Amino acid sequence: MQLNRHSFVLAGILGAALVTLSSCSPQSDVQAPVATIDSETAAVVNGEPIYMIDVELEAVAQGQIEPNSDFSPAHPEFHQVLDQLIDQRLLAQEALRRNLDQEPEAARRLAAGRERLLGNILVESLVANEVTDDAIDRMYEEQVKLQQLDDEVRLRQILVETEADAASVYAELLGGRDFAEAALEHSQDVRTRLEGGDLGWISPNDLIDPLPARIGDTVTGEVSAPFETSDGWLILKVDERRTTPPKTKSEMRPEIITFLTFTQISDILRELRARADVRQRDPEEYLQDTEAPETTDNSAQEETSTP
């Protein structure tokens, strides 16, 4: 199935917002040890630290950054997110000072918040272990093939024997050397060397891996980084395209991460439900409970109006 950028919403993987569960004592006369600000601490609120990782996770939850992205104080949104966490911590501390956490309803809501956090932690673990660069690369290659079903490109190539040779030629190209000249001097492909490496118009999906993905990830008019094939090391140049070029891997990466993450969540939920003992109340009982008071009131009215 081809990915659609509108089919997946990353917000919601980690929840609308992180729920902070404070472990400090509800008694206001007990003083907690005063934390100090260090490289791992973003702020200290009445002796309680807010860690840098807390700010990063909140930024991920708000959709400000992708998971595992750098979110240092130099980021334009860092201090806004930190201020929100400081306000959240102050409100939580005041709620504890007033012993609001001791009320039964509050206890139930705190338990529900703990469940959401544990679910988020499980999702983070699944993403870290399963949504890897290799998995992203495989998904990207599949998507490129789907996007290039009717695509044709005017392609040039330079084939050399070793990685070192490829790196040297690539440096020349980045320095402004004409691709056709470099192909004539360096390419070992006798069929195309005299033509400046020109392969003519071809369909990427007719080629073997990893060529389709490399072509898809190369902007029209630009050259690819060197990569290894069964014949040697290749450098490609996409001169023209007859159809709309596919997205590059960097453009498609957020969608792929979202898709793979939801796939992991769906798989683990399917497995957990299969072996869980889940019992739900019959919907008919809800209807009976809703209708019961109305029936009782009508009966009472009929009895009152009877002479």
C-alpha positions in Angstrom: 0.0 0.0 0.0 1.3 3.4 -0.9 1.7 5.9 2.0 -0.5 8.9 2.1 0.7 11.9 4.1 -2.8 12.6 5.2 -3.5 9.0 6.5 -1.4 9.1 9.6 -1.4 11.6 12.5 1.7 11.5 14.6 0.1 13.4 17.4 -1.7 10.8 19.6 1.1 8.2 19.5 2.4 9.7 22.8 -0.9 11.3 23.8 -2.1 14.9 23.8 0.2 15.8 26.7 2.4 14.0 29.2 0.9 13.5 32.7 3.3 14.4 35.5 3.1 12.2 38.6 5.0 13.8 41.5 6.4 11.5 44.1 6.9 14.1 46.8 5.1 14.0 50.1 1.7 15.7 50.3 2.6 17.1 53.7 3.7 20.7 53.3 6.0 20.7 56.3 8.3 18.0 54.9 11.2 19.6 53.0 12.5 17.6 50.0 16.3 17.7 49.3 17.1 20.7 47.1 18.2 19.7 43.6 21.0 21.5 41.8 21.0 22.6 38.1 23.5 20.6 36.1 23.9 19.4 32.5 20.9 17.0 32.8 18.7 19.5 34.6 16.7 22.2 32.9 15.1 23.8 36.0 14.5 23.3 39.7 11.0 24.1 41.0 10.8 24.3 44.8 13.6 21.8 45.1 12.3 19.4 42.5 14.2 19.0 39.2 12.8 19.2 35.7 15.3 17.2 33.5 16.3 18.0 30.0 14.9 14.7 28.8 11.5 15.8 30.3 11.6 18.9 28.1 12.5 16.9 25.0 9.7 14.4 25.6 7.2 17.2 26.0 8.3 18.7 22.8 7.9 15.4 21.0 4.4 15.0 22.5 3.5 18.5 21.2 4.8 17.7 17.8 7.6 20.4 18.0 10.3 17.9 17.1 10.8 14.3 16.0 11.8 11.6 18.6 15.5 11.6 19.3 16.0 15.0 17.8 18.2 17.6 19.4 16.2 20.0 21.6 18.7 22.1 23.5 18.2 25.6 24.9 19.3 27.0 21.6 16.1 25.7 20.0 13.5 28.6 19.5 10.7 26.6 21.3 12.8 25.2 24.2 12.1 27.9 26.8 8.4 28.0 25.9 8.1 24.2 26.5 10.1 24.5 29.7 7.9 27.3 31.0 4.9 25.1 30.4 6.5 22.3 32.4 7.4 24.7 35.2 3.7 25.9 35.4 2.6 22.2 35.4 4.9 21.4 38.2 3.8 24.4 40.3 0.1 23.4 39.8 0.9 19.8 40.8 2.8 20.9 43.9 -0.1 23.1 45.0 -2.6 20.3 44.4 -0.4 18.1 46.7 -0.2 20.8 49.3 -4.0 20.9 49.4 -4.1 17.1 49.7 -6.2 16.9 46.6 -4.5 13.6 45.6 -6.1 12.0 48.7 -9.6 12.2 47.2 -11.0 9.0 45.7 -11.7 10.5 42.3 -8.2 12.1 42.2 -6.7 8.7 43.0 -8.6 7.1 40.1 -7.4 9.8 37.7 -3.8 9.6 38.9 -3.9 5.8 38.3 -5.3 6.4 34.7 -2.5 8.9 34.2 0.1 6.3 35.3 -1.4 3.9 32.8 -1.1 6.4 30.0 2.5 7.1 30.9 3.4 3.3 31.0 1.7 2.9 27.6 3.8 5.8 26.2 7.0 4.2 27.6 6.1 0.9 25.9 5.5 2.8 22.6 8.9 4.5 23.0 10.5 1.1 23.6 8.9 -0.3 20.5 10.0 2.6 18.3 13.5 2.4 19.6 13.8 -1.3 18.9 11.7 -1.7 15.7 11.6 1.6 13.9 15.3 1.5 12.9 17.2 3.1 10.0 17.2 -0.3 8.2 13.4 -0.6 8.6 13.0 3.0 7.3 15.3 2.2 4.3 13.3 -0.9 3.4 10.0 1.0 3.6 11.4 3.8 1.5 12.5 1.4 -1.2 9.0 -0.1 -1.3 7.4 3.3 -1.6 9.8 4.5 -4.3 8.9 1.5 -6.4 5.2 2.3 -6.1 5.7 5.9 -6.9 7.9 5.1 -9.9 5.6 2.6 -11.6 5.2 4.9 -14.6 8.3 6.9 -14.2 11.1 7.2 -16.8 14.4 9.0 -16.2 17.3 10.1 -18.4 20.2 8.6 -16.5 24.0 8.8 -16.6 26.4 6.6 -14.6 30.1 6.3 -13.7 31.2 2.9 -12.8 34.5 2.4 -10.9 36.2 -0.5 -9.1 36.8 0.6 -5.5 35.2 2.8 -2.9 38.3 5.0 -2.9 38.0 5.6 -6.7 34.4 6.5 -6.3 35.1 8.9 -3.5 37.7 10.6 -5.6 35.4 11.0 -8.7 32.6 12.2 -6.5 34.8 14.9 -5.0 35.6 16.1 -8.6 31.9 16.2 -9.4 31.1 18.2 -6.2 33.9 20.5 -7.2 32.1 21.4 -10.5 33.6 19.0 -13.0 31.3 18.0 -15.9 29.8 14.6 -15.4 30.3 13.5 -19.0 34.0 14.4 -18.9 34.4 12.5 -15.6 32.6 9.5 -17.1 34.8 9.5 -20.2 38.0 9.6 -18.0 37.1 7.3 -15.2 34.1 5.0 -16.0 34.8 1.3 -16.5 31.5 0.7 -18.3 32.6 0.4 -21.9 29.0 0.6 -23.2 28.4 4.1 -21.9 31.9 5.7 -21.2 32.2 7.3 -24.6 28.7 8.7 -24.3 29.5 10.5 -21.1 27.9 7.7 -19.1 24.5 8.2 -20.8 22.1 5.3 -20.3 19.2 6.9 -22.2 15.6 6.8 -21.0 14.9 3.9 -18.6 12.3 2.8 -16.1 13.8 2.7 -12.6 11.7 -0.3 -11.6 13.2 -2.4 -14.4 16.6 -2.1 -12.6 17.9 -4.3 -9.7 18.1 -3.0 -6.1 19.3 -0.6 -4.9 19.1 1.4 -8.1 15.4 2.3 -7.9 15.7 3.8 -4.4 19.0 5.6 -5.3 17.4 7.1 -8.4 14.3 8.1 -6.4 16.5 9.8 -3.7 18.5 11.8 -6.3 17.1 15.2 -7.3 16.8 15.9 -11.0 20.0 17.5 -12.3 22.0 16.3 -9.3 24.4 13.4 -8.7 24.0 10.6 -6.2 26.5 9.8 -3.5 28.7 6.7 -4.5 27.1 3.3 -3.6 28.2 -0.3 -4.1 26.6 -2.7 -6.6 27.5 -6.2 -7.8 29.4 -4.7 -10.7 31.4 -2.1 -8.7 30.9 1.4 -7.3 28.4 3.6 -9.0 27.7 7.3 -9.2 24.4 8.3 -10.9 23.1 11.6 -12.4 19.5 12.1 -13.2 19.3 14.4 -16.2 15.6 14.5 -16.7 12.3 12.9 -15.6 9.2 12.3 -17.7 6.9 12.0 -14.6 6.7 13.6 -11.2 9.8 12.6 -9.1 9.2 10.6 -5.9 9.8 12.2 -2.6 13.4 11.9 -1.3 14.0 9.7 1.8 14.4 12.8 4.0 11.0 14.1 2.9 9.3 10.7 3.4 11.0 9.8 6.6 8.4 11.4 9.0 5.6 9.6 7.2 7.5 6.3 7.3 8.3 6.6 11.0 4.6 7.3 11.7 3.4 4.4 9.7 6.0 2.0 11.2 5.1 3.2 14.7 1.4 2.7 14.3 2.1 -0.8 12.8 4.1 -1.7 15.9 1.3 -0.4 18.2 -1.4 -2.3 16.2 0.7 -5.6 16.3 1.3 -5.4 20.1 -2.3 -4.6 20.8 -3.5 -7.4 18.6 -1.2 -9.8 20.5 -2.2 -8.5 23.9 -5.9 -8.7 23.2 -5.6 -12.3 21.9 -4.2 -13.5 25.2 -6.1 -11.1 27.6 -9.2 -11.8 29.6 -11.3 -8.8 28.7 -14.9 -8.6 29.9 -17.3 -5.7 29.0 -20.7 -4.9 30.3 -23.6 -5.7 28.0 -24.7 -2.5 26.2 -28.3 -3.6 26.9 -27.6 -3.1 30.6 -26.6 0.5 30.0 -29.9 1.1 28.2 -31.9 -0.5 31.1 -30.1 1.7 33.6 -30.9 4.8 31.6 -34.6 3.9 31.1 -35.2 2.6 34.7 -35.5 6.0 36.5 -37.9 7.3 33.8 -40.1 4.2 34.2 -40.1 4.6 38.0 -41.1 8.3 37.7 -44.0 7.5 35.3 -45.3 4.7 37.6 -45.2 7.1 40.5 -47.1 9.7 38.6 -49.8 7.2 37.6 -50.2 6.0 41.2 -50.6 9.6 42.4 -53.2 10.5 39.8 -55.3 7.4 40.5 -58.5 8.3 42.6 
